[in-house]
Amino acid sequence: GESDGPAQIFVQDERPVKFSFKQLTEGQVEELTRTIERHGGVICENEWDADTVLTPMSHLDLYRSKYQFNTTVHAEGINFVKLCIQRGRYVPTTLRTTGMPGRAPFSNRPYVT
């Protein structure tokens, strides 16, 4: 049956979650690509097409601020993929901080996850 394979963690609303990589080594990219695809996600070249951009922890604040006002793209540290697999679900960290008063320019509009 379908439960034989790895959990399809990186699938939301029947569509694969899209990941992009920034500032990672080739080895990290290869390992993450395998893991993400095994769990139902896809890799896209263009960061602006991605749901989640994975970056080293040292660059995380930089990319978080870069995508701060973008409603579709957000940055996560390189350990995010492992965390999702441990939890058994895809839970972007930044979704917890959206909706803070005065942060998002789109706060008057219902937030669709």
C-alpha positions in Angstrom: 0.0 0.0 0.0 0.9 3.7 0.1 2.2 3.5 3.6 5.2 1.4 2.6 7.2 4.4 1.4 8.6 7.3 3.4 6.0 9.7 4.8 5.1 12.4 2.3 5.8 15.2 4.7 6.5 17.8 2.1 3.1 17.7 0.5 0.5 20.2 1.3 -3.0 20.4 -0.2 -2.0 17.7 -2.6 0.9 19.7 -3.9 4.6 19.3 -3.3 6.3 21.9 -1.1 9.0 23.6 -3.1 12.5 24.2 -1.7 15.4 26.3 -2.9 18.9 26.4 -1.5 21.1 29.4 -0.7 24.8 29.4 0.3 24.9 25.6 0.9 27.7 23.3 0.0 27.3 20.8 -2.9 27.3 18.0 -0.4 24.5 19.6 1.7 22.5 20.3 -1.5 22.8 16.6 -2.6 21.8 15.2 0.8 18.9 17.6 1.2 17.7 17.1 -2.3 17.5 13.3 -1.7 15.7 13.7 1.6 13.2 16.3 0.4 12.3 14.4 -2.8 12.0 11.1 -0.8 9.4 12.8 1.4 7.4 14.3 -1.5 9.0 17.8 -1.9 10.5 19.3 -5.0 13.6 21.5 -5.6 13.3 24.6 -7.7 16.1 26.7 -9.0 14.5 30.1 -8.5 14.2 31.1 -4.8 11.1 33.3 -5.6 9.3 30.2 -6.8 10.1 28.3 -3.6 7.9 27.9 -0.5 11.0 27.4 1.7 14.5 28.6 1.1 17.1 26.6 3.1 20.2 28.4 4.2 23.0 27.9 6.7 22.1 29.1 10.2 24.8 31.8 9.8 22.7 33.4 6.9 19.3 32.7 8.3 18.6 36.2 9.7 19.8 37.8 6.4 17.3 35.7 4.3 14.5 36.0 6.9 14.7 39.8 6.5 15.0 39.5 2.7 11.7 37.6 2.5 10.0 39.4 5.4 7.3 41.0 3.3 6.9 38.2 0.8 3.8 36.2 1.6 4.9 33.0 -0.2 8.7 32.6 0.4 10.3 32.1 3.7 13.7 31.1 4.9 14.6 28.2 7.2 17.9 26.9 8.6 19.5 23.8 7.2 18.3 21.6 10.0 14.6 22.4 9.2 14.2 19.3 6.9 15.4 17.0 9.7 13.1 18.7 12.2 10.1 18.2 9.9 10.9 14.6 9.5 11.3 14.1 13.2 7.9 15.8 13.8 6.4 14.0 10.9 5.0 17.2 9.4 6.0 20.3 7.5 5.6 23.3 9.9 7.4 26.4 8.7 8.8 28.3 11.7 8.0 31.7 10.4 4.2 31.1 10.3 4.2 31.5 14.0 5.5 35.0 13.8 3.2 36.2 11.0 0.2 38.2 12.2 2.3 40.1 14.7 0.7 43.6 15.0 2.4 46.1 12.6 4.7 43.5 11.1 2.9 42.4 7.9 1.7 44.9 5.4 -1.1 42.4 4.4 -2.5 42.1 7.9 -5.9 43.4 6.8 -6.4 40.5 4.5 -7.2 37.0 5.7 -4.0 34.9 5.8 -4.4 31.7 3.8 -1.9 29.0 4.8 
